[in-house]
Amino acid sequence: MKKLIGLLLMIILFILIFLTYFEGTSNAAYSDKFANYPGYKELIDALQKAHPNWEFEILETGLDWAASVKEESKHRRSLIQSSKTGPWRCSCNEEYEPNWYCASSAAVAYYLDPRNSLNEDFIFQFEKLTYNSDLQTKEGVEYILRDCNYMQGKITYYDTKGKKQTINKTYADVILETAKMYNVSAYHLAARIRQEQGTGNGGSMISGKYSGFVGYYNHFNCSAFGSTTSLILKNGLTYAKNQGWTDPEKAIKGGAKLVAKEYIGIGQNTLYLEKFDVVDGGNGYYWNQYMTNVSASKTEGATVKATYQKLGLLNKKVVFRIPVYKNMPTYACPEPGKETIVTQDVQTNGEVNIRKGKGVDQETITTLKKGVKLLRIEYAQKKEKGYYWDKVVLADGRVGYAIRDRLNNLSLQSNCNEKDIVLNNIEVRNGPGKTSTAVVNYIAPGNLVTVVEKGKYPNLNGENWYRVRLSDNTYGYIAVGAQNNPNITKYDEDSPDYDYVEVICTDGLRIRREPTTTKNNVITAVAKGTQLFRAQKSASNAEGYIWDKVVTSNGTIGYCVRQDKNNGEAWIKSLSKKKYEVDDKNANIICVPDVTPEKLQSLSAKIVVKNGDKEIAKDAKIGTGYTITVDGKTYTAVVMGDVNGDGKVNSSDYVKIKNYLRKKENMSVAEKLGADVAGEGKVTSSDYVKIKNYLRKKENITIN
């Protein structure tokens, strides 16, 4: 008997050791999946330790983080409540729906960043939204709806004739039936109704008494949108009427069916994914989103968590699906208004120790003398160990902390003032480098920035960093990018590589994700007259079309067809001002003032410009009468306004016109063409006046 008991004890001990090992390796495996994404593993480890039965799936979206923030920040796509002001709102500050404003990129980034919700309070926005009878009970549904007066007891409602009716079921009964019917979480359905209709007595969308729509209900606010409250109600109840939702049970089951089919059934099977469409369920990305409220998934998740906690279910098996993105910032995106982020030049006012952390007990990185210039990138909000410790960047790119009292503010320390154009989606950071700095903005291709500092931080974290001024006069640092794939380039309106275009196709154009006309490839459509930035000309010749890579005004990047492949009819036109025009018939190249051989390079790489027998430099100005040889063919240069052929437009040119009109001087054919700046087909007094106005900067001289 003693041997048997001993053997049993050994077996039990072995099983316990095995289970402990198995659980430990299983738990570690969950967080190990996230090891390549900054900041995830530690947060998931903490949740796993507190809740060993929770499971975590990784959702690799394959999307670029900066591009996703830009897409989700488009106007009307993400809205913020009117109570959120300042940095929470987009700079347009427009109210798109009553009490709802366009959210800022900073607000979108804060809610979009999963790391801000990998905690006890908000993790449930990542819970998979399938029905689970072990977790989802009638008691739980009732708890979620406890302060929704309109969802208590048996269902009473008004029919289409305005008569009061009763269904012999409670709302909790209907929600559980619906959850089983469509395999959707009952708590999700209850929380969604609470989110859409609020607490208390509810509103007109579910009253059954709204004028013109008596007896119709829309508990999930399906298709309820508009710029006014009345329009929102009209659209939502029109949808309910078309669907035949003549009582609350039909409305709840019909709305749940839509959620199951159009969201959960195509992979948007968490609250987070219903707000942020970052999975391709066969219809692209970003647009198929149930709600515009940027914080909705987070608050609904908190409601579900409170229910689990109330019912003692937090330690049950729950499966969470956590999204990750490419090129995520090192640190989680901060809450707008609390980030204390700055980009300021400062100077030491005495000897200063730069330390690795906040406190005089922290290791000293270096000691600086009085008068050393630094970059401050974070402004301390409270004292740490007796001092305000501000985060600073040294000249070599190292980051540390300095006592604020030892720093004086400086004006902007600039070493250049250069207009550059953005070619890729890029982050703007409060300081140079990707470590210990924060993302403060995102810029899409086609935007202009002013470079105010370059060359100061080369090869920091493998990148060269420029300080730039954005269109809203804020400053930050951007990575220049690789030589073969630069993020920015010096802006040249004559560039053969990029320009701005206008859609001239009568029916408008489709912008596609890839240069192909295959199904499910259209991102958006733009109307005739829409202006686009063309980032790459002739990006592809797929399917016999010429495809250009373009960017819309709100940052959407895609491809459009340049012209009809059957008849050659143009569908877009360049908005760049013409610098020259080739007249093959008369062997002339007509130019605007100040054109150089360098600016004619888009004609051919083989260009020779001569003044008589002497070839001029690439950056020298071309004059009327010069010869331009392009691939062996020679043309005569005609520079509008340059009548005397000296390469300039000045008073001597209008004097020559005056003398010609008085028959005191003759002109060559090229000189007459250059003098006809008014475009009348001959030399007149209007040309004389226009050149005078050009010199006074009252008019421009263009190619007629």
LINRAGI-V11085 format. One line per field, one symbol per residue. phi: phi as a letter, one per 30 degrees, with the letter a starting at -180 (. if undefined). psi: psi as a letter, one per 40 degrees, with the letter a starting at -180 (. if undefined). burial: 1 if it has 9 or more other ideal C-beta (glycine too) atoms within 8 Angstrom, else 0. A space follows every 10 residues. Layout:
BEGIN
phi=???
psi=???
burial=???
END
This chain:
BEGIN
phi=.ddddddddd dddddddddd dddddddddd dddcddcdid edddeddddd beddbbcccd dicddddddd ddcdeidbcb dddcbhddcd ddhcddbeib cddddddddd dddeddbdbe dbdddcddcc dbddccbded ddddcecced cciddcacdd cicdbbcdbd ddddddeded dchbeddddd ddddddcici cibddbdibd eibdibbbdc hdhcbldbdd dddddddddd dddidcaedd dddddddddd dcbddcjdcb eedddcdcbc cjbibiddbd bcddcedddd ddddeddedd cicdcddbcc ccdbbdhddd cddddeicdh dbbbdbbdca dbcccdbdkd dddddaccdd jddbccbbcd cbdbhjbdcc dbcddcjdca bbdddcbcdb deccbabbdb cdcbdbdccd adjccicbdc abbcejdcbc dcabidbdhc hibccccbcd dciccacbdd jdddaddbbe dbdcedcbac bbdcdedibc ccdbdacddh cddabbdejd cbccdadhda cdiiccccdb bddcjdcabb ddadddcidd cbbdcdddca bccdechccc bdeidceddc dddadcbbcb ciccdcddcd ddcdjdcbcc hjccbcdbcd jcdcicibcb dddddddedd ddicbcbded ddddddddic iadbdddedd ddddddicbc cbdd
psi=dddddddddd dddddddddd dddddddddd dddedehhed dddddddddd gdeiihihhh deihdddddd deeihedhii idehabedii edfihdiheh ihiidddddd ddhddeegid dedeeehhfi hhdddhiddd ddddedegde fiaihiihae eeihihhfii dddddddddd defihddddd ddddddeaab eaaddedeeh hefheiigde fhfgiieidd dddddddddd ddefgeiddd dddddddddd decdefegfi dddddhgfih fefaiddghd iehdeddddd dddddddddd efedeihhhh hhiiiifiid iihihheeef higihihhea hhhhidahie eihhdihiii ehhihhehhh diihfeihhi hihideeiha iihdeehiii ihgieighhi hhdihiihie iiieheiihe iihiieihih hehiedgifh feihhihihi defiiaiihd iidegidiih hheehediai ihhehdeaih hidigieiif ehdiiiiheh hihhdhifdi fhfeihhihi hideehhaii hdihedeehh eiiiehhhdi hhgddefihh iiiehiddee dedieghhhi gbehhiidei hiiheihhhh fehhihhhhh dgdefeeiha dddddddddd defeiiiidd dddddgdefe eihidddddd dddddefdii hih.
burial=0000000000 0000000000 0010001001 1001001011 1011101100 1001111010 1011111111 1111101111 1001000111 0000011001 1111111111 1111111100 0111111111 1000110001 1111100110 0000101110 0000101010 1111111111 0101111111 1111111000 0100111101 0011111111 1101010000 1111111111 1010111111 1111111111 0011010111 1111111110 1001110110 1111111111 1111101110 1010010111 1111100110 0011010010 1111111100 0111100110 0101110100 0111111101 0001001111 1111001011 1111011001 0000000011 1111111111 1111001111 1111111111 1111011001 0011111111 0000111111 1000011100 1000000111 1110100110 1100100000 1111010101 1111111110 0000111111 1100111111 1110000000 1100000001 0010001111 1110111011 1000001011 0000010001 1111111111 0000111111 1111101110 0011011111 1000001001 1111111000 0011001101 1111100000 1010
END
